Amino acid sequence: MKKKVLIILMTIFSFSLFGQDITGQWQGLLKVQGIQLRLVFNVTKTDNGYNSTMDSPDQGAKGIPVTNTIFENNKVTFQITNAKIEYTGELKEDEIIGTFKQAGQEFPMNLSQKAIEKEVLNRPQEPTKPYPYYSEDITFQNLKDNISLSGTLTLPKKEGNFPVVILISGSGPQNRDEELFGHKPFLVISDYLTKNEIGVLRYDDRGVGQSTGDFKNATTANFATDAESAITYLKTRKEINKKKIGLIGHSEGGIIASIVASKSKDISFIVLLAGTGIKGDKVLLLQQELISKAKGIAQNDIKKSLETNAKLFEIIDKSNDNQKLKTDLSNLIDETLKSDTNAQIPNGFTKKEFILMQVNQLSTPWLQYFIKFNPGKVLEKVKCPVLAVSGEKDLQVPPKENLTAISDALKKGGNKKVTTKVFPNLNHLFQESETGLPSEYATIEQTVSPDLLTEITTWILNQVN
């Protein structure tokens, strides 16, 4: 359950600049939670002022028309009303020193007419080519949903018959490396396992990278069919030992692994990395409480926010009518804003717009499914060996509540092949951390703790040998 930040893709700027000539290319680097996005403003002069277009090279966007810019007394303001984006800066010699704002969040970003390169992040665990094993980019089909999924299959050698695991990513659109916050955890895990004689299939989520399909309107149940399709594909490969296919799921991926394993006899083991064992609404409330406390937010403010969210989640949990759901959510948010004198609406939003944004986020198919879903019911049906591990400092999927629930559900279903473990000092991404806060993820050089890599590899080898 990774927090998502809205990043600009398309919208329109324009320039109305007076005085100093600022024609040419202005380039900046926007940094959002470990993600780096280059932005380029192409400015030309006209009889009426200036015209501009914007490029976002890292998102494949080029020549986006630009409207509504203010330039007075060396102060520059770019406003994008439909995306609630505003950039403000001051022209100082050959640089614009400014801030990028969107939906109440602010990020420093300076513009220069010099070429901007991304900062090279130090990720010492990330493997580089050529790899000492066989690697093949592959494509397989999800016939049920009529989509094509692309991924990478790595094997200890090109020829042979090997055990294999399928890596299943956590929430949010992820590529095959589960790339986030400047890290590629699935690439690191895949590299380590393959070097230890275990094949690995990792793939881009539907609608991400080279995979087709609609991610936005998909639920956890839909993602489970993607994993099932990966199994079907592996069974066509002569290099794969069909009796030794396992699943490794991170966070929401653990739910997916459990769903698949509960229905398929083709799965010989599963590994749950920070998987959930309690109902979705409870996970989200615990997550909010722990992160808020770690940030030092006042206890009274935390209590109010939790009470409101609990009411919102209850509405979602009981809803069977999407239109009525949106109306009920809207009414509750409106009442909360009226009754809480300290409630603040982000700059650039009217009250109506803010409520609509909140309702749209809360009523997505994915969130509705997640809030209502109880992993315990599925785990009771899982009969294969299970390794469930968590980080002691995981603030997103708290280890105590979830590991206990996972173990209890598996044992209730008669599964005695259950191993659980909590790793000291590790966060939700299994990095060695200080606080466990998501704000640390990008700043930590380590991608995955070596202790975790050793643990899961040893356990898997014990299952397949």
C-alpha positions, 0 to 999 in steps of 0.5 A: 500500500504505497501512497501515490502522488499525482504527477503532471502528465498533461495540462496547459500553460501559457505565458504572458511575460513582460520586460525581460526576454525569456525565450528558449528552453527552461529545464527543471527536475521535479522530485516526488518521493524518490521519482525524478521527472524532467520538465522542459518549457519551450518559450517563443516570442510573439507580437503579443508576448510569449507562446510556450509548450511543455515537454515531460521526457520521462513520461513520453509527453512532448509539445504540450500547449502552455497557457496562463502565465504571469511575469511581473517584477521578475516573478513567474507564475504558471497556473494549471487550473484543471489539474490544480497545479501552480508553479511560482518562481523568481527569475534570478540571472539565468535561473528561475528559483521556484516551487511546484504545487499541486493539490496542497503539496509543494515541491521545490523545483528550479528552472534553468536554460542549461541541460538538466540530467537526473541525479544518479541514485546510489543503489549498490544492490542493483545488478547490472548486465551482463547477468551470470544467468539466462534472462528472457523478456517474455509475453503471456496472455490473460485470456479471461480479461483479454490482455497481454502481460509482459515480463522477464523470466530469469533462469540459472541456465538456458537449458535445464529444469528448474523450480520457479517463483512468480513475483507479485507486486504490491498496490499501485501501478508497478513495473516488473521490477516493482520500481518505486522511490528510486528502488527496484526490489523485484530486480534485486530479489530476482537476481539473488534467487536466480543466482541460487538456482531458483528461476523467477518470473516477474511482470509489468502490472496490467496497463503498466510498461509493456503490459496492456489492460486497464489498471485504474478500474481493476481490483485485487481479484482481477490482478489474481487472474494475471498471476494465474495466467503467469502460472499457465504460461510457465507450464508451457516451458520445458525449463520449468519444473511444473511441480515446483512453482511458487508465488512471492507476493509483496503487500497486496501481492500477498493477498493475490498469492493467497487467492491464487494458492487457495484455488490452484493445486499447481502452487507448491509454496507461497511467500508473503512479504508484508502480507495482510491478514486482517480486513482491509479497512482495519489495515488502513486505519492502523496504517494511518494511526502508526504513520501519524504517530511517527510523524508527531501529529497531535493525538487529538487530531489523530483521533478525529481523523481516525473516527472520520475515516472509520465512518467513511470505510463503514459506508463503503463496506456496507455499500452495494449501490455505487451512486448512493455510495458517492452521495453518502460519502459526499454528505459525510465529508461535507458534514465533517468540514462544517463541524471541524473548524480546524479542517482546511481545504487545499489551496486552489480547491473550492469546497465542492471540488475538494469533496468531489476529489475525495469521493472519487478516490474513496469510491474506486473499484480497487479501494471498495474491494480492498476495504471489504476483503478479509484475507483470513477467509482465503488463507483458511483454504491455502494448503501449501507451505507458507512463509510469512515475514514482516519488518518490525518497523513496518508502519503500513502493514503492522506485523503483530496484527497481520502475522498473527491473523495470517498464522491463525487463519492458516492453522484454522484451515488445517495448514501446519506448514506455516513459518512466520518471522519478524525482522528487526529494524526493517520497514515495509520495503524490508530496508534497514530503517530508522523510523519506518516512515515512507518518507525514508524509503527513497533516502535509504541506499539499501533496496532489500535487506540481505537478511531477508534475501537469505531467509526466503532463499533458504526457505524456498530451497528447503521446499523444492529440494 
